[in-house]
Amino acid sequence: MFYALIALIVISIFLFVKRKKPGYLLLPIAAMGVYVVVQIALVPMGFFETIKFIFSLR
């Protein structure tokens, strides 16, 4: 997954330089957000219980 994210970052930077559209720089950030949500959804607890557990850790 790490290499896929690095590849997405490189592709996004290439597209940004080539087409001059700053929206391409949001792709890696969106991909990381989707990755976090998917990883949270894979936890065998309920989604909101998992979120509460994550934020209760100290």
Secondary structure as UniProt FT lines:
FT   HELIX           2..19
FT   HELIX           22..26
FT   HELIX           27..41
FT   HELIX           47..56
//
